[in-house]
C-alpha cells in the first residue's frame, strides 16, 4: 500500500511529494493533466502555446461558472509553467492582518523560517531584499543592478524599490517539474472524491482515467489540486465519509489587482537582463513608519519592464485599442498592485446541480467586495497610476487595464482555511477536521493571501504540513 497519495502535481503537491519521497515514504502523485516538455529557455508565451497546443489548459470543460477570467493549467507542473518565479517572504504585518480580520494563522510567522529556507533550496530562490539581484546561474552570474528607470519612483514618490527575488533554474523560472524529478507520478488521473471509513480515517481517492474509475488506496491523502478543486473534492466527499464539520469549506479570498501599462514609443533593445527589469515596491500603507489608511490590510506593487510591447499578447493589446504592428515599435512597463481581500460570508464556492463533461458538479464562484475592499481598491488604483506616471518618460502613455473591483481570479485562497479555532476546516497541522489522515497543502489553507505574491509563503506552509505526515 502507498504511504501517501498526493492529488495535484502543481508547486505544493510537488514539494510535499518530494519531501516525503526523500524521507523514504512510498509516495504517488496523481495529476489530471499530462506532462508538458520544458525547455531550458522556454518563455512564458511559449509555455502557453505549447500547453494549449496539446489541450492541457483549462477549456470549456474546466471553466468555472461565475468567473469570467480564471486560468489554471491542467498539466503536470500547474501554474509554475506560467509564473514569473516571484519568491517573496511574508512579513509580521501579514500575520497581524489575519488576526485583525478574525482569521488568525495557527502558528507564528517565525515558525516558518526553517521551512522558507528549505523551500528556497528546493526551488533555487536567488536574490536578496535589497537593490541587487544576485543570481549565480547561467548568464546571470554575478550582480545585476535594477533598470535605471526605477529610480524615478523613489525620486518622485519617495517609495522604495527592491529587486525581484526569483526561483530560477537553467535560465527560466523553476517549475514543479524540476522539484518532482524522480518522484512517481501518474498523469491523466482526475480525482473525483476521497473515501473514508466510519472511524474518520481516509482510505484513498476515487479517480477517473481514460479506462474508467478506480480506487487508489493510501495510508495518507494529501490534497494539492488548487483551492476551487480542493473545495469541490471535499464537498463531493461528504457522502463518502469526509464530513465538513465547520460548514466553512468553500469560503474564499483572493487578491485585488490594479494594473496599468506604460507604453513608450521607442522599442526596447533586444536581450538585456530579465532581473534588472523586474522590481517590487514593498507595502507602504498600514505598516510601522508607513502611510496609515482607513482600511485593514495593504498592498505591494510588482513592476516589469521595459519589454517589447508585442510580448504582451494580441488579446491584451486589443483591449487597449492597439494592434501588433503598432506595438512592434513600442516598449512597455507593466505595473501590478496586489491587495488583500478580507473574508466575506457571501464569497463562497458552491456546487451546481449541472455537471460538466466529466460528470462532476460545476463550480459556481461569485466575487463579493465589502467596504474595506472598496477603500483599498481606490488607494491601489491611485498608487498604480502614480507609479506608472513616474516611470513614464516623454511621449509615454499610461493605460489602465485591470480595475481592482473587477479583477480576474488570480490567487484564490482560503476555501479550506487553516486555524486553531474549531470553525476552521483545517487544523494547525494542515489536517482536515474530522478526518485524521487527510491533509490540504494548496492555497486553500491560507486565511488571507497576504499583501504580496503568495507562492513562497504557501510553499513554506506546505513544507511545514509535510513534517506532520508520516
N, C-alpha and C positions, 0 to 999 in steps of 0.2 A: 504494500500500500504506500501511496505517496505520503510524505510528511506534510507537504504544503502544496496546495494548488493556488496559483495567482491568476486572477481574472483581469486581463488587460496588460498589454505589452508597451505601454507608454512609459514616461520617466519614472513615476513612483513604483509601478509594477516591476519595471526592470531593476530598479535599485534594490527593492526588497528581495526580489528573487536572487540577485547577485549576492547580497549579504548572506542570505540563508544558505545558498549553494556553497559559498565559501566556508560556511560553518560546518559543512558536511551533511546537510539535510537533503533529502530526496525531494527536489522541487520541480514543478512543471508550470510553465506559463501558458495560459490559453488566450489566444488573440483572435478577434473576429475577422480581421483583415489578413492581407498577405504580407510578405516581406519584400519591400522595395529595395532596389540596388542603391547604394550610397557611394558616390564617387568622391575622391579627395578634394575636388574643387567645385563640387556641385553647389550652385547658388539657390536662394530661396525660390525664385521663379522657376528654375529648372526642376526643383523638387515638385512644385505644384503641377507642372506639365507632366512629369514622369508618373506621379501618382494618379493624376486624372486620366492619363492615357490608359492605365491598366484598371481603372474603375475602382480605386481604393479610397476615394474621397467621398464624404457624405454626399449622397444624391437624394432623389425624391424618396427613396425607401428609408433613408436615415434622417431626413429632415424632421425637426420638431415643430409641431404646430404652435403658433403663438409667438414664434421668434422669426423675424424677417431676415436677420443676418447673423447666422450662427454657424461656425465652421469647426468641425472636429474631424480628424483624419482616421478613417478606418483602415489602418495599416500598422504593422509592427513598427514601433518607434513613436507612434502617436504624434502629438503636436511638436515633439522635438524635431520632427522632419521639417517644420516650418518656422521654428522660433529663431530669434537672433542671438541666443546664448546669454541673455541678460541674467546675471547672478548677483543679487543684492541681498544682504542680510537684513532682517528686521531690526527694529530698534525698540528700546524700552517704551517709548511713547505708543507704539503699536499695541503692546500688551495692555497699557493703561486705557487706550481707546476701547478695547474689547471689554475690559472691566466696566468702564463707564457706560457702555452700551448694554450692559446686562448679560453679556455672553462671554464671561471670562475664560481665558485659557486655563487648563487644569494644572499647569506647571509654570515655573518662572522661565523667562527667556534664557537666563543663564544656563539652564539645564540643556539647552540645545547646542551649546558651544562645541562639545566634542563631536556631535553629530554634523554640525556645519563643517567642521574640519574633515570629517570622513567623506562627506558628500563632495567637497571641493577636490578631494583626491580622486574619487571615482569619476567625476565629470570634468576633471582637469580645468579647474577655475583659476584664471590668471588675473592679475591686476590688483591694485591697492586703492583704497578710498582717498586718493589724492589727485594731483593734476597729471600724473603719469600712468600710463598703462604698460606694464612690463609683461611681455608675452614671449617666453623663450620657446617658440615653436615655429619651425619653417622660416619664412622670410621675416617674421616678426621678432626675431631675436633682438634683444636689446631694449631700448627705451623709446617710447613714442609720445610725442607731445600732441596735445589737443589742437585741432584746427584753429588758426588764429582768429577766425570769425567769432568763436565762442567768447572771446574776451569782451565783446561788446555787451554781453548780458550782464557781466559784473560791472562794467563801466557805467552803463546806462541805468540799470535797475538795482544794482547793489546786491545781486543774488549770486551765491557761489555756484560754480560749475565744476563737477568732478568727472574723472574718466569712467568709462564703462568697464565694469568687471564682467568677464566673459568666460563661459565654458567653451573651450576651444580644443579641437583635436584634428590634426593633419590638415590644417588650412581651412577649417569650417567649424561651425558650432557643433559641440559634442551632441550626439543623439543617444537615445535609449538603446539603439542597436550596438553602439560601442560598449555600453555597460553590460549588455546581455551576452556578449561573446562567450560561448561555452556553456551557457545555461540551457537546459532542454526547453523547447518551445514547440507548441502546435498551433499553426495558423488555421484560419477558416473555422474557428470554434466560437459559435455565437452563444453566449451564456443566457439561459432563459430564467433560471431560478436556483436558489440554494435550498437543499433538502436538509432538514434537521430532525433529530429524534425527539421523543416526548420529554426527555430529561434536559433539553436545551443544549444539545451538542450537534453542531453541523456535521453532516456525513459526507457532503460533497456538493457537486454542481451538475445540474442538467444542462447539456449543451446541444445545439443543433449544428450538424455538419452537412456536407453535401450528400452524405449517406443516410441521414436521418438523425433522430435524437439518441443520445447516450448519456450514461451517468459516469462522472469522473469522481471517484471516491478519494478522500484525503483526510488526514488527521486534523489539519487546519486549513481554513479557507480565507484567502485574502482578496478583497475587492479593490481594484485599482482601474476601473473602467470609465472614469470621469464622473463628476457629480450627478449629472442627469441620468446617466446609465446606471450608476450605482443605486440611486434612489429608485429607479424603475425595478431593478433586480430585487431590492429589499421589499418594495411594496408588492411585487409579484410573488414573493416568497412567504407572505403572511399565511397562506393556506397550506404551506409546506413545512410548518413548524418553526418559522422565524418570526416572532412577534415584533410589532412596533410598539414597544412598551410605553413610549412617551407620546406618541401621536405627532411627533415633530419631524419625522422623516419627510423630506421634500421641501422644507423651508430653505430658501436660498438667498445668497447675496452675490455681489459682483463688484466690478469696478465701473464707475462712470468714466467716460473718456471725453476729453475736449481736445480736438485736433485742428491744427492749422498748418497750411502749406505755404512756404515762402518760395515763390517762383522767380528766378533770376534769368535775365535774357541771354547770358553767356553760358555756354556749355562748360561743365566741369572737365578738368583734364582727366583722361583715362587713367586707370590704375589708381595709385595712391594707397594710403594706409587705411584700412577699414576702421581701426581702433581710434585713429585721430578724428574720425568722422562720426563718432557716437559718444554722447555725453549725457550726464544726469544733473538736473537741478534738484538737489535733495529737498525734502519737505521743509518749508519755511513758515508755515502757519500752525498755530496752536502747539508750538514747541517752546521749550525754555529758550529765551533770548530771541524768539521769532515774533511774528505778527499775529496777535490774538484776534480771533473771529467769533461770531455769534453762533457757531455750529460746532458739533463734535466731529473729531477726526481731521484728516488733512489729505494732502496730495503731493506727489512729486511730478517732475516733468522730464520725459525722455526726449532726446533730440538726436536726429540723424541727418547727416548731410555734410557738405553738399554732394549730391549724387546726380547723375544724368536723369532728367525728368522722365524720360521714356521708360525708365526702370520701375516707375510707379504702376504701370499696367494700364491697359486700354480702358477698363471699367472706371477706375478712379479718375483718370484724365477726362473721360467723357462726362463724369459727374460735375467736373469743374468747367465744362464747356471747351475743353482743349482737345485737339487731335494729335495723333502720334507724330505727324510731320512737324507740327509746331513745337511739340515737346522735345524733339530731337536736338534742337538748338538751345535748349534751356537747362539750367541746373535748379535743384530744389533742396530746401531744408524741410524736414517734417518734424513738427512739434506735437507731442502727445502728453497731455496732463492726465494722470491716473489718480482718481479719488475714491475713498472708501464709501461704500453704501452701508447703511445700518440695516439690521434685520427688520423685516416687515411681515406681519402675520398674513397678509394677502399675497405675498410673493412666494408662491408655492408651486412645486411640481405636482401635477395631478395626472392620473391615468384615465384616458378616454375609453369609451365603450368600443370605438372603432379600432381596428387592428391594421398594422402595416403589412407589407408584403411578406414579412417573416412571421406573421401571426402573433406579433407582440402588441400589447396596448400602446397606442400612440400617446406620446407625452404632450401635455399642454403646459406651457410655462408663460406666465404673464408678468412683465416688469411692473413694479409699483414704486413710486417715489414719494417720499414724505417731505416735510418742511426742511429737515436737515439737508437732504439731497438738493433741494431747490436752492438753498442758500449757498451750499458748497459749489454746486454746478455753475452758478453765476460767477463766483470767485475764480473757479478753474478756467472758465472761458476767458475772463479778463486777463488772467495771468498768461494763458497760452497765447493770446493775441499780443500781449506786451512783449513776450519773449520772441515771438515771430517777427514783430516790428523791429526789435533790437538787432536781430540777425539780418534783416533786410538791408541791402545796400541801395545805391542809386538805381532807379528804374525797376526795382523789385516790386512784386505784388504779393499781398497776403490773401490767401483763400481759406475761409473756414470750410471744413468738410466733415467733421463729426461734432454733433451737439451733445453735451453731457446728459441731457434728459431724453435723448433719442439714441443713446449709444447702442451699438450691437452687443450681443452677449460675447464677452471676451474672456474673462477669468472667473466664470461662475464657481461658487463655493458654498459650503455650509449646509448642504442638503442632509448631511448626517453629522451634525455639529458635535465636536468633542467637548466634554466638560465634566467637572466633578459633580455637579448637581444632577439630581435624578431626572430632570427634564431634558437632558442632553442625550440624543440617541446613541452616542458613542462615549465610552468612559475615558479616563485619563491614559489608559494604555493603548487606545485605539480599537478596543473590543466593542462589538455591538452589544448593547444591553439586552440581556435575556438569552443570549447565545454565546456560550463560554469560549468557543474556539473559532469565532468568525470576526475578522478584522477588516477595517477600512483604512486605506492609506492614501487615497487620492485627495483632491481639494475639497471633497465632501466634508472633511473633518474640520476645516478652518472656520472658526467663529466669524472672522472678518478677513477680507482679502489683504489687509494692510494698505498702506499708502504708497506702495511701490510694486514693481514686478514681483509676484509671489513665489516663483518657481523654486528658488533656493531654499526658502523657509519651508515650503511644502515638502521638499525632498528631505530636509533635516528632520521634520516631524515624522516622515515615513521611516527614516532610518532609526529613530527612537522607537517607533512601534515594533520594528523588526527585532529589537532587543528583547521584547516580551514574548516572542513566538518561538516555540521550541518543540 
